[in-house]
Amino acid sequence: MANEFEISAMIVRVPANHPRSRTIKLQVGERFFTTERETLVFESSYFDAVLAEHRDGEEETIFVDADPHLFEHILGYLRHGHFPIFYHGATGHDIGRYQALLAEAQFFGIKKLEDWLHKEKYFEAVKTTMRCEVFPDSSAVREADGEWDSRTTVQIFPSWFLRQVYRCPRGIAVHAGDATLCGKKCLRALNFTFPQCETQASVSMLRVVTRTYLVPYVEDVSTGA
């Protein structure tokens, strides 16, 4: 999961009986946006004040001195109630971007978004589970391999160690490591000596399966829950 992705924690809005919406054109920095009046004033005290003096039918573009790249997330929230999540599989949350968006939410007077960012609720929106498994060798890992979706990262870590391995007194390779495979001939070959062991380098494989997923945030704004 090396690619950056943006996901949204969602509020389920309960529609209100607003009058018919009117189209508003905005210039934010060097970019232009078109949306509906009720979208802007639904939660933003800034736009509620600005558009209070905007007459119906006016074609004038309203200039807003703000960061257009952050404003697209502000507008996305106002349109759909989606809390923006800036998350990268390798580096985690983009805290600086959240802080910049918090300043914009304060500027536009969007209380719910401001509170969500201030309380760092984005940490609760993305959850990670991790499962660790140990395999005796790489072939065992391949045998246990499966299919993983794009939310899952699989990492393999080899661990080298030294171990004492039984050595057959007759040098039979298939008996190595298991004294129970040796028969009478092997025992006679010991010639009343202790069984011999040899040091071998071995490897075990640790597989770490990490799954990252979104926990939706659902709120009924009609009750304020």
C-alpha positions in Angstrom: 0.0 0.0 0.0 2.7 2.4 -1.1 0.5 4.8 -3.0 -1.1 7.8 -1.4 -4.9 7.8 -1.1 -7.5 10.2 0.2 -10.6 8.8 1.9 -13.5 10.4 3.6 -15.3 9.8 6.8 -18.9 10.5 6.1 -21.7 12.3 7.8 -25.2 11.2 6.8 -27.1 14.4 6.4 -30.9 14.7 6.9 -32.2 17.0 4.2 -33.8 20.2 5.4 -36.6 22.1 3.6 -34.5 24.8 2.0 -35.8 27.2 -0.7 -34.7 26.4 -4.2 -30.9 26.8 -4.5 -29.2 29.4 -6.7 -25.9 29.0 -8.5 -22.9 30.9 -7.1 -19.6 31.4 -8.9 -16.5 31.7 -6.7 -12.9 32.7 -7.5 -10.6 31.2 -4.7 -7.1 32.3 -5.4 -6.5 31.6 -9.0 -9.1 28.8 -9.3 -12.9 29.1 -10.1 -15.6 27.1 -8.4 -19.4 26.9 -9.2 -21.8 25.6 -6.6 -25.2 26.4 -5.0 -25.9 29.0 -2.5 -27.5 26.6 0.0 -24.4 24.4 -0.2 -22.3 27.3 1.0 -24.5 28.7 3.7 -25.7 25.3 5.2 -22.8 25.3 7.7 -20.5 28.2 6.9 -21.1 31.4 8.9 -18.6 33.2 6.5 -20.6 32.5 3.4 -23.9 33.1 5.2 -22.7 36.6 5.9 -21.2 37.2 2.5 -24.1 35.9 0.5 -26.7 37.7 2.6 -26.1 40.8 0.4 -25.8 38.8 -2.8 -28.9 39.4 -4.9 -30.6 36.7 -6.9 -29.6 36.6 -10.5 -26.3 38.4 -10.0 -23.6 37.1 -12.4 -20.7 38.6 -10.5 -18.0 36.2 -9.4 -17.3 36.4 -5.7 -13.6 36.5 -4.9 -12.4 34.6 -1.8 -8.8 35.1 -0.7 -8.0 31.5 0.4 -5.9 28.5 -0.6 -7.7 26.9 -3.6 -6.2 23.5 -2.9 -7.6 23.4 0.6 -10.8 25.0 -0.5 -11.7 22.1 -2.7 -11.8 20.0 0.5 -13.9 22.7 2.3 -16.3 22.7 -0.6 -16.4 18.9 -0.7 -17.3 18.9 3.0 -20.1 21.5 2.4 -21.5 19.5 -0.5 -21.5 16.0 0.9 -20.6 16.1 4.6 -17.4 14.1 4.0 -14.6 14.7 6.5 -11.4 14.8 4.4 -8.7 12.2 5.3 -5.1 12.8 4.2 -3.4 9.4 4.7 -0.4 7.7 3.1 0.2 4.0 3.5 3.9 4.6 4.2 4.0 7.8 6.2 0.5 7.9 7.9 -1.6 11.1 8.3 -0.5 14.4 6.8 -0.7 16.4 10.1 0.5 19.6 8.5 -2.3 19.5 6.0 -4.9 18.9 8.7 -3.6 21.9 10.6 -3.8 24.1 7.4 -7.3 22.8 6.8 -8.3 23.6 10.4 -7.2 27.2 9.9 -9.4 27.3 6.7 -12.4 25.8 8.6 -12.0 28.5 11.3 -11.8 31.2 8.6 -15.0 30.0 6.9 -16.8 29.4 10.2 -17.6 25.7 9.7 -17.9 24.7 13.3 -18.5 21.0 12.9 -15.5 20.5 10.6 -13.4 22.8 12.9 -14.2 20.6 15.9 -13.5 17.4 14.1 -10.1 18.6 13.0 -9.3 20.2 16.4 -10.1 16.9 18.2 -8.0 15.0 15.7 -10.9 12.6 14.9 -9.1 11.6 11.7 -7.0 9.3 13.8 -10.2 7.4 14.7 -11.3 7.3 11.0 -8.4 5.1 9.8 -7.9 1.8 11.7 -5.0 -0.7 11.3 -4.9 -4.4 12.2 -1.7 -6.5 12.2 -1.2 -10.2 12.3 2.2 -11.9 12.7 2.9 -15.5 11.6 6.2 -17.5 11.9 7.1 -20.1 9.2 10.0 -22.5 9.4 11.2 -21.6 5.9 10.4 -19.8 2.7 8.7 -22.7 1.1 6.2 -22.8 4.0 5.4 -19.2 3.3 4.7 -19.8 -0.3 2.4 -22.7 0.5 0.5 -20.5 2.9 0.3 -17.6 0.5 -3.0 -16.1 -0.5 -4.7 -13.2 -2.3 -4.7 -9.8 -0.6 -6.8 -6.8 -1.4 -5.4 -3.3 -1.9 -6.0 -2.4 1.8 -3.5 -5.1 2.9 0.2 -4.9 3.1 2.3 -8.1 3.4 5.9 -8.0 4.6 8.3 -10.9 5.0 11.2 -10.8 7.4 13.8 -13.6 7.5 15.5 -14.4 10.8 18.8 -16.3 10.7 20.0 -18.4 13.7 22.4 -21.3 14.5 21.1 -24.6 15.6 22.5 -28.0 16.6 21.5 -30.7 14.1 21.8 -34.5 14.7 24.4 -36.1 12.4 24.0 -39.7 11.3 27.1 -41.7 12.3 27.0 -43.4 8.9 26.6 -40.1 7.1 23.2 -40.9 5.6 21.8 -37.5 4.5 18.1 -38.4 5.0 18.8 -39.3 8.7 20.3 -35.8 9.4 18.3 -34.0 12.0 16.2 -37.0 13.2 17.9 -39.7 15.2 14.8 -41.9 15.1 15.5 -42.6 11.5 18.7 -44.4 12.4 18.6 -48.2 12.7 20.8 -50.8 14.2 23.6 -50.3 11.7 23.8 -46.6 12.5 23.8 -47.4 16.2 26.7 -49.9 15.7 28.5 -47.3 13.8 28.5 -45.1 16.9 30.9 -47.6 18.5 29.7 -46.8 22.0 30.2 -43.1 21.6 27.6 -40.3 22.0 25.6 -39.2 19.0 27.2 -36.3 17.2 25.6 -33.0 16.3 26.8 -30.2 13.9 26.0 -26.5 13.9 23.9 -25.4 10.9 22.7 -21.9 9.9 18.9 -21.9 9.6 16.3 -19.3 8.8 12.7 -18.8 9.9 10.3 -16.4 8.2 8.1 -13.8 9.9 5.1 -12.7 7.8 3.4 -9.5 8.9 0.0 -8.8 7.4 -1.2 -5.3 7.9 -4.7 -4.2 6.9 -5.8 -0.6 6.9 -9.5 0.4 6.6 -11.9 3.3 7.1 -14.3 3.6 9.9 -17.2 5.7 8.7 -18.4 8.5 11.0 -22.1 8.8 10.8 -24.1 11.6 12.3 -27.8 12.6 12.2 -27.5 16.3 12.1 -31.3 16.7 12.6 -30.9 15.6 16.2 -27.4 16.9 16.8 -26.3 13.4 17.9 
